[in-house]
Amino acid sequence: MAFHGDPSQIVVGEKAFGYKTLLKDLSSEIILPVGIIKGKEDGPTLTITGGLLANEFCGVEAASRLYSSIDPAETKGTVVVIPVVNMMCLQHRTPWYQVQNSFTPFDGKHLNRCFPGEENGSPSDVLAFRLLHDYILSSDVHVDFRGGDLHESHVEHTITSVTGGELDQRCIELANVFGMMFTLPRPSTNSAGTLIYETVKRGVPSIISESGLGYRTQPLEHFIQLHIEGVYNLMKHLDMMEGPPVKPPSQRFIHDGEKVKAGASGIFHAYHDQGDKVKKGQVIGKITELDNSVIKEVISPLDAMVHEMLPRRLVYPTDTVYSLCTVGEPTGYV
């Protein structure tokens, strides 16, 4: 029998991968790639998603490898791996045409603003609804693999959505156990409609793992492994795998700082990249003319760490070229 993404098709000690059809009508067809691993014993259900922003290829590659690497005979519970949520964007194959932030070609919506979705809505709404209700809300823990979009170079870290609810501490705990050097608890003021916010709001702990440099032609192995090893850490923490989680050498909270604009039109030259420490008043880049004359220097507005450098070439004055963050206190996990 062909596997079509239904967890009930898989028996204990087996795994399978296939495609589930979520929508098929005159307007569009939506498929979802789904891998299910059912361990040798009962245990929690952990769901991994990649490709919510389909051009974040490092997360896609990591999710694909994760599925192939997990042995049901050495696993307790169930692992659900969805390597690409937004197949419509992945298949569109014109990455700079309204899909660099996962705008769905069929309806022009940003998928990560469509949750919890709508069962009878447009394609993005249907995809959001079915992903959430068919898979994620039946999980004990959810992790969304990101990997740097085509215009991003950001420091590797985990993200939680701080809702003010009872799951906040649980999400921070899981984010820390994932094992990256930085954890970003992000206030949920502007998070309504995003996958992790709507998941946590409905009672399932959910975190983001950010690792990868999207502008590179191929994902680097180091960033792929950070995602995979982070899931292994969670599985050990949840008693789904044998052994203790591997802790990073150090771990601190980071907090959103300021976005730095180009301030002029021209060619952007970055002096710093993700993870670099910068000082208030320091020159961190420049905007030049085509004769290489300097139009404007880019200045850091605060003491901070580069959370994200936007590797743009030609910029407008209002384009963001850096996102800065402040490094806070140790998480207490290490």
ZADO-1210 file (C-alpha; in nm, 4 decimals, padded with zeros to 6 digits):
<atoms>
<atom x="00.0000" y="00.0000" z="00.0000" code="MET" pos="1"/>
<atom x="00.1380" y="00.3403" z="-00.0966" code="ALA" pos="2"/>
<atom x="00.2079" y="00.5777" z="00.1905" code="PHE" pos="3"/>
<atom x="00.0187" y="00.9069" z="00.1663" code="HIS" pos="4"/>
<atom x="00.1325" y="01.0889" z="00.4788" code="GLY" pos="5"/>
<atom x="-00.1148" y="00.9350" z="00.7240" code="ASP" pos="6"/>
<atom x="00.0571" y="00.8411" z="01.0542" code="PRO" pos="7"/>
<atom x="-00.1990" y="00.5641" z="01.1118" code="SER" pos="8"/>
<atom x="-00.0531" y="00.3778" z="00.8116" code="GLN" pos="9"/>
<atom x="00.2771" y="00.3191" z="00.9925" code="ILE" pos="10"/>
<atom x="00.3216" y="00.0396" z="01.2451" code="VAL" pos="11"/>
<atom x="00.5594" y="00.0355" z="01.5410" code="VAL" pos="12"/>
<atom x="00.9229" y="00.0019" z="01.4405" code="GLY" pos="13"/>
<atom x="00.8802" y="00.1266" z="01.0842" code="GLU" pos="14"/>
<atom x="00.9210" y="00.4478" z="00.8844" code="LYS" pos="15"/>
<atom x="00.7833" y="00.5734" z="00.5541" code="ALA" pos="16"/>
<atom x="00.7905" y="00.8805" z="00.3335" code="PHE" pos="17"/>
<atom x="00.5271" y="01.0015" z="00.0891" code="GLY" pos="18"/>
<atom x="00.3153" y="01.2923" z="-00.0305" code="TYR" pos="19"/>
<atom x="-00.0207" y="01.3950" z="00.1103" code="LYS" pos="20"/>
<atom x="-00.2634" y="01.5818" z="-00.1156" code="THR" pos="21"/>
<atom x="-00.4202" y="01.8674" z="00.0792" code="LEU" pos="22"/>
<atom x="-00.6067" y="02.0383" z="-00.2034" code="LEU" pos="23"/>
<atom x="-00.6802" y="01.9457" z="-00.5633" code="LYS" pos="24"/>
<atom x="-00.9263" y="02.1500" z="-00.7645" code="ASP" pos="25"/>
<atom x="-00.9400" y="02.3719" z="-01.0704" code="LEU" pos="26"/>
<atom x="-00.7539" y="02.6548" z="-00.8961" code="SER" pos="27"/>
<atom x="-00.4548" y="02.4718" z="-00.7542" code="SER" pos="28"/>
<atom x="-00.3045" y="02.1543" z="-00.6162" code="GLU" pos="29"/>
<atom x="-00.1245" y="02.1396" z="-00.2821" code="ILE" pos="30"/>
<atom x="00.0904" y="01.8451" z="-00.1778" code="ILE" pos="31"/>
<atom x="00.2811" y="01.7995" z="00.1467" code="LEU" pos="32"/>
<atom x="00.5903" y="01.5760" z="00.1765" code="PRO" pos="33"/>
<atom x="00.5644" y="01.3765" z="00.4995" code="VAL" pos="34"/>
<atom x="00.7991" y="01.1299" z="00.6661" code="GLY" pos="35"/>
<atom x="00.6833" y="00.9295" z="00.9684" code="ILE" pos="36"/>
<atom x="00.9128" y="00.7346" z="01.2006" code="ILE" pos="37"/>
<atom x="00.7411" y="00.5168" z="01.4624" code="LYS" pos="38"/>
<atom x="00.9815" y="00.3985" z="01.7288" code="GLY" pos="39"/>
<atom x="01.0073" y="00.0613" z="01.8970" code="LYS" pos="40"/>
<atom x="00.8142" y="00.1857" z="02.2015" code="GLU" pos="41"/>
<atom x="00.5461" y="00.4386" z="02.2820" code="ASP" pos="42"/>
<atom x="00.6592" y="00.7917" z="02.3578" code="GLY" pos="43"/>
<atom x="00.6094" y="01.1563" z="02.2650" code="PRO" pos="44"/>
<atom x="00.5363" y="01.2827" z="01.9148" code="THR" pos="45"/>
<atom x="00.7907" y="01.5316" z="01.7807" code="LEU" pos="46"/>
<atom x="00.7067" y="01.7157" z="01.4585" code="THR" pos="47"/>
<atom x="00.9727" y="01.8883" z="01.2479" code="ILE" pos="48"/>
<atom x="00.8886" y="02.1302" z="00.9681" code="THR" pos="49"/>
<atom x="01.1196" y="02.2801" z="00.7076" code="GLY" pos="50"/>
<atom x="01.0601" y="02.5005" z="00.4082" code="GLY" pos="51"/>
<atom x="00.7919" y="02.7187" z="00.5637" code="LEU" pos="52"/>
<atom x="00.9973" y="02.9826" z="00.3836" code="LEU" pos="53"/>
<atom x="01.0868" y="02.7580" z="00.0943" code="ALA" pos="54"/>
<atom x="01.4119" y="02.9292" z="-00.0038" code="ASN" pos="55"/>
<atom x="01.5647" y="02.8643" z="00.3387" code="GLU" pos="56"/>
<atom x="01.7311" y="02.5591" z="00.1894" code="PHE" pos="57"/>
<atom x="01.9536" y="02.4735" z="00.4851" code="CYS" pos="58"/>
<atom x="01.6443" y="02.3864" z="00.6894" code="GLY" pos="59"/>
<atom x="01.5035" y="02.1825" z="00.4011" code="VAL" pos="60"/>
<atom x="01.8265" y="01.9866" z="00.3618" code="GLU" pos="61"/>
<atom x="01.8538" y="01.9293" z="00.7368" code="ALA" pos="62"/>
<atom x="01.4955" y="01.8001" z="00.7616" code="ALA" pos="63"/>
<atom x="01.5494" y="01.5625" z="00.4688" code="SER" pos="64"/>
<atom x="01.8671" y="01.4233" z="00.6223" code="ARG" pos="65"/>
<atom x="01.7087" y="01.4001" z="00.9653" code="LEU" pos="66"/>
<atom x="01.4341" y="01.1741" z="00.8329" code="TYR" pos="67"/>
<atom x="01.6839" y="00.9417" z="00.6651" code="SER" pos="68"/>
<atom x="01.9113" y="00.9304" z="00.9713" code="SER" pos="69"/>
<atom x="01.6608" y="00.8242" z="01.2376" code="ILE" pos="70"/>
<atom x="01.6384" y="00.4493" z="01.3011" code="ASP" pos="71"/>
<atom x="01.2988" y="00.3386" z="01.4406" code="PRO" pos="72"/>
<atom x="01.4727" y="00.0555" z="01.6270" code="ALA" pos="73"/>
<atom x="01.6642" y="00.3134" z="01.8323" code="GLU" pos="74"/>
<atom x="01.3719" y="00.5500" z="01.8878" code="THR" pos="75"/>
<atom x="01.0822" y="00.5805" z="02.1287" code="LYS" pos="76"/>
<atom x="00.7685" y="00.7624" z="02.0236" code="GLY" pos="77"/>
<atom x="00.6951" y="00.9148" z="01.6842" code="THR" pos="78"/>
<atom x="00.8888" y="01.1634" z="01.4736" code="VAL" pos="79"/>
<atom x="00.7033" y="01.3447" z="01.1958" code="VAL" pos="80"/>
<atom x="00.9256" y="01.5205" z="00.9411" code="VAL" pos="81"/>
<atom x="00.7817" y="01.7608" z="00.6825" code="ILE" pos="82"/>
<atom x="01.0876" y="01.8796" z="00.4864" code="PRO" pos="83"/>
<atom x="00.9021" y="02.1444" z="00.2838" code="VAL" pos="84"/>
<atom x="00.5813" y="02.3062" z="00.4047" code="VAL" pos="85"/>
<atom x="00.5407" y="02.5467" z="00.1148" code="ASN" pos="86"/>
<atom x="00.5869" y="02.3238" z="-00.1886" code="MET" pos="87"/>
<atom x="00.4100" y="02.5860" z="-00.4002" code="MET" pos="88"/>
<atom x="00.7047" y="02.8206" z="-00.3459" code="CYS" pos="89"/>
<atom x="00.9678" y="02.5497" z="-00.3835" code="LEU" pos="90"/>
<atom x="00.8215" y="02.4393" z="-00.7159" code="GLN" pos="91"/>
<atom x="00.7752" y="02.7916" z="-00.8477" code="HIS" pos="92"/>
<atom x="01.1500" y="02.8041" z="-00.9177" code="ARG" pos="93"/>
<atom x="01.1771" y="03.1793" z="-00.9615" code="THR" pos="94"/>
<atom x="01.3055" y="03.2693" z="-00.6167" code="PRO" pos="95"/>
<atom x="01.3266" y="03.6452" z="-00.6567" code="TRP" pos="96"/>
<atom x="00.9684" y="03.6762" z="-00.7779" code="TYR" pos="97"/>
<atom x="00.7650" y="03.7340" z="-00.4639" code="GLN" pos="98"/>
<atom x="00.8807" y="03.4143" z="-00.2955" code="VAL" pos="99"/>
<atom x="01.1885" y="03.5241" z="-00.1020" code="GLN" pos="100"/>
<atom x="00.9613" y="03.5588" z="00.2019" code="ASN" pos="101"/>
<atom x="00.7370" y="03.2630" z="00.1127" code="SER" pos="102"/>
<atom x="00.4707" y="03.4568" z="-00.0716" code="PHE" pos="103"/>
<atom x="00.2618" y="03.1813" z="-00.2288" code="THR" pos="104"/>
<atom x="00.2427" y="03.2132" z="-00.6097" code="PRO" pos="105"/>
<atom x="-00.1235" y="03.1052" z="-00.6273" code="PHE" pos="106"/>
<atom x="-00.2693" y="03.3708" z="-00.3987" code="ASP" pos="107"/>
<atom x="00.0170" y="03.6101" z="-00.3171" code="GLY" pos="108"/>
<atom x="-00.0123" y="03.5527" z="00.0591" code="LYS" pos="109"/>
<atom x="00.2739" y="03.5228" z="00.3073" code="HIS" pos="110"/>
<atom x="00.2189" y="03.1724" z="00.4433" code="LEU" pos="111"/>
<atom x="00.3698" y="03.2571" z="00.7816" code="ASN" pos="112"/>
<atom x="00.0989" y="03.5159" z="00.8354" code="ARG" pos="113"/>
<atom x="-00.1890" y="03.2804" z="00.7480" code="CYS" pos="114"/>
<atom x="-00.2054" y="03.0588" z="01.0584" code="PHE" pos="115"/>
<atom x="-00.4246" y="02.9105" z="01.1989" code="PRO" pos="116"/>
<atom x="-00.5557" y="02.9007" z="00.8443" code="GLY" pos="117"/>
<atom x="-00.8994" y="02.8441" z="00.7009" code="GLU" pos="118"/>
<atom x="-01.0323" y="02.5082" z="00.5853" code="GLU" pos="119"/>
<atom x="-01.2159" y="02.6544" z="00.2863" code="ASN" pos="120"/>
<atom x="-00.9953" y="02.9553" z="00.2153" code="GLY" pos="121"/>
<atom x="-00.7389" y="03.0330" z="-00.0524" code="SER" pos="122"/>
<atom x="-00.4470" y="02.7877" z="-00.1069" code="PRO" pos="123"/>
<atom x="-00.2235" y="02.9429" z="00.1622" code="SER" pos="124"/>
<atom x="-00.5086" y="02.9396" z="00.4141" code="ASP" pos="125"/>
<atom x="-00.5887" y="02.5747" z="00.3378" code="VAL" pos="126"/>
<atom x="-00.2231" y="02.4734" z="00.3679" code="LEU" pos="127"/>
<atom x="-00.1885" y="02.6529" z="00.7025" code="ALA" pos="128"/>
<atom x="-00.5081" y="02.4950" z="00.8355" code="PHE" pos="129"/>
<atom x="-00.4238" y="02.1404" z="00.7295" code="ARG" pos="130"/>
<atom x="-00.0627" y="02.1559" z="00.8487" code="LEU" pos="131"/>
<atom x="-00.1694" y="02.2794" z="01.1889" code="LEU" pos="132"/>
<atom x="-00.4701" y="02.0533" z="01.2389" code="HIS" pos="133"/>
<atom x="-00.3529" y="01.7354" z="01.0645" code="ASP" pos="134"/>
<atom x="-00.0033" y="01.7238" z="01.2129" code="TYR" pos="135"/>
<atom x="00.1243" y="01.9884" z="01.4517" code="ILE" pos="136"/>
<atom x="-00.1583" y="02.0083" z="01.7049" code="LEU" pos="137"/>
<atom x="-00.1383" y="01.6319" z="01.7624" code="SER" pos="138"/>
<atom x="00.2304" y="01.6686" z="01.8570" code="SER" pos="139"/>
<atom x="00.3916" y="01.7040" z="02.1971" code="ASP" pos="140"/>
<atom x="00.6670" y="01.9323" z="02.0620" code="VAL" pos="141"/>
<atom x="00.7160" y="02.1153" z="01.7310" code="HIS" pos="142"/>
<atom x="01.0378" y="02.2554" z="01.5812" code="VAL" pos="143"/>
<atom x="01.0465" y="02.4718" z="01.2684" code="ASP" pos="144"/>
<atom x="01.3772" y="02.4508" z="01.0798" code="PHE" pos="145"/>
<atom x="01.4836" y="02.7776" z="00.9199" code="ARG" pos="146"/>
<atom x="01.8022" y="02.8440" z="00.7301" code="GLY" pos="147"/>
<atom x="01.8505" y="03.2005" z="00.6177" code="GLY" pos="148"/>
<atom x="01.6504" y="03.3265" z="00.3219" code="ASP" pos="149"/>
<atom x="01.8231" y="03.4330" z="00.0002" code="LEU" pos="150"/>
<atom x="01.8827" y="03.7842" z="00.1301" code="HIS" pos="151"/>
<atom x="01.9945" y="03.6908" z="00.4844" code="GLU" pos="152"/>
<atom x="02.3110" y="03.6164" z="00.6780" code="SER" pos="153"/>
<atom x="02.2150" y="03.5672" z="01.0412" code="HIS" pos="154"/>
<atom x="02.3724" y="03.4208" z="01.3522" code="VAL" pos="155"/>
<atom x="02.2635" y="03.0688" z="01.4447" code="GLU" pos="156"/>
<atom x="02.0136" y="03.0635" z="01.7322" code="HIS" pos="157"/>
<atom x="01.6785" y="02.9356" z="01.8535" code="THR" pos="158"/>
<atom x="01.3634" y="03.1480" z="01.8810" code="ILE" pos="159"/>
<atom x="01.0621" y="03.1241" z="02.1094" code="THR" pos="160"/>
<atom x="00.7420" y="03.3258" z="02.0949" code="SER" pos="161"/>
<atom x="00.6775" y="03.4814" z="02.4357" code="VAL" pos="162"/>
<atom x="00.2995" y="03.4840" z="02.4714" code="THR" pos="163"/>
<atom x="00.2681" y="03.5482" z="02.8444" code="GLY" pos="164"/>
<atom x="00.1129" y="03.2037" z="02.8808" code="GLY" pos="165"/>
<atom x="00.2042" y="02.8931" z="03.0763" code="GLU" pos="166"/>
<atom x="00.4096" y="02.7431" z="02.7910" code="LEU" pos="167"/>
<atom x="00.6641" y="03.0255" z="02.7759" code="ASP" pos="168"/>
<atom x="00.9104" y="02.8615" z="03.0137" code="GLN" pos="169"/>
<atom x="00.8645" y="02.5214" z="02.8549" code="ARG" pos="170"/>
<atom x="00.9478" y="02.6658" z="02.5126" code="CYS" pos="171"/>
<atom x="01.2564" y="02.8427" z="02.6483" code="ILE" pos="172"/>
<atom x="01.3668" y="02.5178" z="02.8135" code="GLU" pos="173"/>
<atom x="01.3351" y="02.3296" z="02.4838" code="LEU" pos="174"/>
<atom x="01.5094" y="02.6086" z="02.2923" code="ALA" pos="175"/>
<atom x="01.8025" y="02.5929" z="02.5343" code="ASN" pos="176"/>
<atom x="01.8220" y="02.2129" z="02.5215" code="VAL" pos="177"/>
<atom x="01.8362" y="02.2313" z="02.1411" code="PHE" pos="178"/>
<atom x="02.1921" y="02.3386" z="02.2070" code="GLY" pos="179"/>
<atom x="02.2786" y="02.6499" z="02.0110" code="MET" pos="180"/>
<atom x="02.4849" y="02.9266" z="02.1685" code="MET" pos="181"/>
<atom x="02.2045" y="03.1855" z="02.1574" code="PHE" pos="182"/>
<atom x="01.8353" y="03.1772" z="02.2469" code="THR" pos="183"/>
<atom x="01.6031" y="03.4588" z="02.1398" code="LEU" pos="184"/>
<atom x="01.2790" y="03.4862" z="02.3414" code="PRO" pos="185"/>
<atom x="01.0828" y="03.7098" z="02.1049" code="ARG" pos="186"/>
<atom x="00.7820" y="03.9055" z="02.2385" code="PRO" pos="187"/>
<atom x="00.4723" y="03.8026" z="02.0471" code="SER" pos="188"/>
<atom x="00.3382" y="04.1570" z="01.9949" code="THR" pos="189"/>
<atom x="00.3562" y="04.1213" z="01.6175" code="ASN" pos="190"/>
<atom x="00.3441" y="03.7421" z="01.5967" code="SER" pos="191"/>
<atom x="-00.0259" y="03.6706" z="01.5392" code="ALA" pos="192"/>
<atom x="-00.0644" y="03.4556" z="01.2310" code="GLY" pos="193"/>
<atom x="00.2805" y="03.2960" z="01.2547" code="THR" pos="194"/>
<atom x="00.3222" y="02.9220" z="01.2875" code="LEU" pos="195"/>
<atom x="00.4969" y="02.9049" z="01.6240" code="ILE" pos="196"/>
<atom x="00.2723" y="03.1672" z="01.7870" code="TYR" pos="197"/>
<atom x="-00.0499" y="02.9992" z="01.6788" code="GLU" pos="198"/>
<atom x="00.0891" y="02.6581" z="01.7772" code="THR" pos="199"/>
<atom x="00.1875" y="02.7705" z="02.1277" code="VAL" pos="200"/>
<atom x="-00.1427" y="02.9541" z="02.1642" code="LYS" pos="201"/>
<atom x="-00.3166" y="02.6191" z="02.1106" code="ARG" pos="202"/>
<atom x="-00.1134" y="02.4349" z="02.3723" code="GLY" pos="203"/>
<atom x="00.1780" y="02.2765" z="02.1854" code="VAL" pos="204"/>
<atom x="00.5354" y="02.3916" z="02.2644" code="PRO" pos="205"/>
<atom x="00.6959" y="02.5230" z="01.9458" code="SER" pos="206"/>
<atom x="01.0380" y="02.6715" z="01.8690" code="ILE" pos="207"/>
<atom x="01.2382" y="02.7865" z="01.5665" code="ILE" pos="208"/>
<atom x="01.5941" y="02.6776" z="01.4916" code="SER" pos="209"/>
<atom x="01.7786" y="02.9338" z="01.2778" code="GLU" pos="210"/>
<atom x="02.0941" y="02.8059" z="01.1113" code="SER" pos="211"/>
<atom x="02.2217" y="02.8729" z="00.7605" code="GLY" pos="212"/>
<atom x="02.3335" y="03.1431" z="00.5202" code="LEU" pos="213"/>
<atom x="02.0696" y="03.1634" z="00.2510" code="GLY" pos="214"/>
<atom x="02.2708" y="03.3592" z="-00.0029" code="TYR" pos="215"/>
<atom x="02.5293" y="03.0810" z="-00.0457" code="ARG" pos="216"/>
<atom x="02.4975" y="02.8514" z="-00.3454" code="THR" pos="217"/>
<atom x="02.4968" y="02.5422" z="-00.1215" code="GLN" pos="218"/>
<atom x="02.4146" y="02.5008" z="00.2503" code="PRO" pos="219"/>
<atom x="02.7270" y="02.4565" z="00.4619" code="LEU" pos="220"/>
<atom x="02.7588" y="02.1278" z="00.6487" code="GLU" pos="221"/>
<atom x="02.8157" y="02.3021" z="00.9815" code="HIS" pos="222"/>
<atom x="02.4769" y="02.4740" z="00.9678" code="PHE" pos="223"/>
<atom x="02.2942" y="02.1607" z="00.8527" code="ILE" pos="224"/>
<atom x="02.4365" y="01.9618" z="01.1426" code="GLN" pos="225"/>
<atom x="02.3320" y="02.2241" z="01.3984" code="LEU" pos="226"/>
<atom x="01.9677" y="02.1553" z="01.3077" code="HIS" pos="227"/>
<atom x="02.0070" y="01.7772" z="01.3119" code="ILE" pos="228"/>
<atom x="02.2083" y="01.7607" z="01.6331" code="GLU" pos="229"/>
<atom x="01.9602" y="01.9969" z="01.7972" code="GLY" pos="230"/>
<atom x="01.6777" y="01.7519" z="01.7305" code="VAL" pos="231"/>
<atom x="01.8881" y="01.4674" z="01.8674" code="TYR" pos="232"/>
<atom x="01.9345" y="01.6752" z="02.1829" code="ASN" pos="233"/>
<atom x="01.5595" y="01.7264" z="02.2122" code="LEU" pos="234"/>
<atom x="01.4912" y="01.3576" z="02.1553" code="MET" pos="235"/>
<atom x="01.7345" y="01.2658" z="02.4324" code="LYS" pos="236"/>
<atom x="01.5755" y="01.5250" z="02.6607" code="HIS" pos="237"/>
<atom x="01.2297" y="01.3822" z="02.5837" code="LEU" pos="238"/>
<atom x="01.3512" y="01.0234" z="02.6411" code="ASP" pos="239"/>
<atom x="01.3007" y="00.9396" z="02.2739" code="MET" pos="240"/>
<atom x="01.6703" y="00.8477" z="02.2316" code="MET" pos="241"/>
<atom x="01.9349" y="00.7103" z="02.4643" code="GLU" pos="242"/>
<atom x="02.1989" y="00.9336" z="02.6181" code="GLY" pos="243"/>
<atom x="02.2238" y="01.2895" z="02.7510" code="PRO" pos="244"/>
<atom x="02.1878" y="01.6007" z="02.5346" code="PRO" pos="245"/>
<atom x="02.5126" y="01.7644" z="02.4227" code="VAL" pos="246"/>
<atom x="02.5481" y="02.1126" z="02.5707" code="LYS" pos="247"/>
<atom x="02.7169" y="02.4034" z="02.3901" code="PRO" pos="248"/>
<atom x="03.0327" y="02.5549" z="02.5445" code="PRO" pos="249"/>
<atom x="02.8318" y="02.8637" z="02.6403" code="SER" pos="250"/>
<atom x="02.4780" y="02.9890" z="02.5923" code="GLN" pos="251"/>
<atom x="02.3190" y="03.3304" z="02.6350" code="ARG" pos="252"/>
<atom x="01.9918" y="03.5005" z="02.5653" code="PHE" pos="253"/>
<atom x="01.9872" y="03.7579" z="02.2886" code="ILE" pos="254"/>
<atom x="01.7294" y="04.0316" z="02.2436" code="HIS" pos="255"/>
<atom x="01.6181" y="04.2249" z="01.9373" code="ASP" pos="256"/>
<atom x="01.8033" y="04.5566" z="01.9121" code="GLY" pos="257"/>
<atom x="01.7723" y="04.7912" z="01.6156" code="GLU" pos="258"/>
<atom x="01.7503" y="04.7651" z="01.2405" code="LYS" pos="259"/>
<atom x="02.0075" y="04.9757" z="01.0563" code="VAL" pos="260"/>
<atom x="01.8973" y="05.1338" z="00.7294" code="LYS" pos="261"/>
<atom x="02.1226" y="05.2098" z="00.4339" code="ALA" pos="262"/>
<atom x="02.0450" y="05.5814" z="00.4536" code="GLY" pos="263"/>
<atom x="02.1300" y="05.6422" z="00.0870" code="ALA" pos="264"/>
<atom x="02.0919" y="05.4797" z="-00.2520" code="SER" pos="265"/>
<atom x="02.4007" y="05.3105" z="-00.3908" code="GLY" pos="266"/>
<atom x="02.6197" y="05.0020" z="-00.3618" code="ILE" pos="267"/>
<atom x="02.6293" y="04.8494" z="-00.0117" code="PHE" pos="268"/>
<atom x="02.9600" y="04.7277" z="00.1325" code="HIS" pos="269"/>
<atom x="02.9347" y="04.5395" z="00.4639" code="ALA" pos="270"/>
<atom x="03.2269" y="04.5581" z="00.7060" code="TYR" pos="271"/>
<atom x="03.0763" y="04.3088" z="00.9497" code="HIS" pos="272"/>
<atom x="02.8746" y="03.9886" z="00.9354" code="ASP" pos="273"/>
<atom x="02.6575" y="03.7769" z="01.1647" code="GLN" pos="274"/>
<atom x="02.8008" y="03.7206" z="01.5114" code="GLY" pos="275"/>
<atom x="03.0405" y="04.0171" z="01.5013" code="ASP" pos="276"/>
<atom x="03.0455" y="04.2564" z="01.7988" code="LYS" pos="277"/>
<atom x="03.0113" y="04.6261" z="01.7117" code="VAL" pos="278"/>
<atom x="03.0276" y="04.9490" z="01.9135" code="LYS" pos="279"/>
<atom x="02.7991" y="05.2507" z="01.9156" code="LYS" pos="280"/>
<atom x="02.9245" y="05.5023" z="01.6589" code="GLY" pos="281"/>
<atom x="03.1399" y="05.2459" z="01.4792" code="GLN" pos="282"/>
<atom x="03.1443" y="05.2479" z="01.0984" code="VAL" pos="283"/>
<atom x="03.0021" y="04.9099" z="00.9981" code="ILE" pos="284"/>
<atom x="02.9578" y="04.9630" z="00.6255" code="GLY" pos="285"/>
<atom x="02.9420" y="05.2136" z="00.3447" code="LYS" pos="286"/>
<atom x="02.7291" y="05.3098" z="00.0465" code="ILE" pos="287"/>
<atom x="02.9244" y="05.3982" z="-00.2676" code="THR" pos="288"/>
<atom x="02.8772" y="05.5387" z="-00.6168" code="GLU" pos="289"/>
<atom x="02.9889" y="05.3444" z="-00.9230" code="LEU" pos="290"/>
<atom x="03.3154" y="05.5411" z="-00.9238" code="ASP" pos="291"/>
<atom x="03.3751" y="05.3957" z="-00.5739" code="ASN" pos="292"/>
<atom x="03.3311" y="05.7321" z="-00.4033" code="SER" pos="293"/>
<atom x="03.1621" y="05.7082" z="-00.0633" code="VAL" pos="294"/>
<atom x="02.8091" y="05.8456" z="-00.0523" code="ILE" pos="295"/>
<atom x="02.7401" y="05.7551" z="00.3098" code="LYS" pos="296"/>
<atom x="02.8935" y="05.5581" z="00.5937" code="GLU" pos="297"/>
<atom x="02.6736" y="05.3124" z="00.7817" code="VAL" pos="298"/>
<atom x="02.7030" y="05.3677" z="01.1582" code="ILE" pos="299"/>
<atom x="02.6071" y="05.1354" z="01.4435" code="SER" pos="300"/>
<atom x="02.3526" y="05.3061" z="01.6714" code="PRO" pos="301"/>
<atom x="02.4425" y="05.0952" z="01.9771" code="LEU" pos="302"/>
<atom x="02.6814" y="04.8459" z="02.1319" code="ASP" pos="303"/>
<atom x="02.5527" y="04.5192" z="01.9905" code="ALA" pos="304"/>
<atom x="02.6099" y="04.1943" z="01.8063" code="MET" pos="305"/>
<atom x="02.5237" y="04.1560" z="01.4394" code="VAL" pos="306"/>
<atom x="02.2158" y="03.9366" z="01.4422" code="HIS" pos="307"/>
<atom x="02.1738" y="03.9614" z="01.0686" code="GLU" pos="308"/>
<atom x="02.3549" y="04.1195" z="00.7770" code="MET" pos="309"/>
<atom x="02.1452" y="04.1656" z="00.4643" code="LEU" pos="310"/>
<atom x="02.3842" y="04.0943" z="00.1746" code="PRO" pos="311"/>
<atom x="02.2231" y="04.3325" z="-00.0694" code="ARG" pos="312"/>
<atom x="02.4150" y="04.5015" z="-00.3492" code="ARG" pos="313"/>
<atom x="02.2181" y="04.7991" z="-00.4805" code="LEU" pos="314"/>
<atom x="02.0194" y="04.9523" z="-00.1956" code="VAL" pos="315"/>
<atom x="01.7609" y="05.2225" z="-00.1397" code="TYR" pos="316"/>
<atom x="01.7803" y="05.4593" z="00.1599" code="PRO" pos="317"/>
<atom x="01.5085" y="05.2700" z="00.3504" code="THR" pos="318"/>
<atom x="01.6539" y="04.9216" z="00.2940" code="ASP" pos="319"/>
<atom x="01.7622" y="04.7406" z="00.6105" code="THR" pos="320"/>
<atom x="02.1268" y="04.6359" z="00.5844" code="VAL" pos="321"/>
<atom x="02.1815" y="04.5117" z="00.9408" code="TYR" pos="322"/>
<atom x="01.9684" y="04.3792" z="01.2239" code="SER" pos="323"/>
<atom x="02.1489" y="04.4246" z="01.5548" code="LEU" pos="324"/>
<atom x="02.0800" y="04.2441" z="01.8807" code="CYS" pos="325"/>
<atom x="02.1968" y="04.2807" z="02.2376" code="THR" pos="326"/>
<atom x="02.3594" y="03.9889" z="02.4157" code="VAL" pos="327"/>
<atom x="02.1978" y="03.9269" z="02.7510" code="GLY" pos="328"/>
<atom x="02.2427" y="03.7017" z="03.0492" code="GLU" pos="329"/>
<atom x="02.3416" y="03.3323" z="03.0434" code="PRO" pos="330"/>
<atom x="02.0426" y="03.1024" z="02.9973" code="THR" pos="331"/>
<atom x="02.1426" y="02.8937" z="03.2986" code="GLY" pos="332"/>
<atom x="02.1343" y="02.5713" z="03.0969" code="TYR" pos="333"/>
<atom x="02.5104" y="02.5360" z="03.0490" code="VAL" pos="334"/>
</atoms>
